[in-house]
Amino acid sequence: MSKNPKTEDASPVPFETSLTELETVVRDLESGDLPLERAIQLFERGMTLSQQCRQQLEEAETRVEVLVKRGNQVRPEPAGQDS
């Protein structure tokens, strides 16, 4: 049985890298100078990147909530709130 080379030992792409690529995709799509098929390909890539970024942000939020433990409860605090 062969393994999928794309999923085997694949390390996650850093958030910043995905975000930069997503910004490039958006800029290219907004230019309006693309053939339809290329625009669709970029849109699909943008949706994938958006999902990856959202997932990484949710994971980071969870990690921050765990770090902000007070007593036996986790109390999420908005970023940038002065205590």
Secondary structure, DSSP 4 states (H G I P E B T S, - for coil): -PPPTTTTTPPPPPHHHHHHHHHHHHHHHHH--S-HHHHHHHHHHHHHHHHHHHHHHHHHHHHHHHHTEETTEE----TT---
